[in-house]
């Protein structure tokens, strides 16, 4: 999801600002490590990935003629 605005402030030039939100859901993994002695340890790892991005910039618009 996201949105943005662009504003032309001089002939041929504009400025912009954008906002983006990402949600890549949850992932789960089982990890089990065994030592050379035969003992082990296990874990269930769950992670959720989200991100908020704000971008800004300037654009130069080339003339078509």
ABEGO torsion letter per residue (X at the ends): XBBBBBBBABBGBBBBBBBBBBBAEBBBBBBBBBBAAGBBBBBBBBBBBBBBBBBBBBBBBBBAX
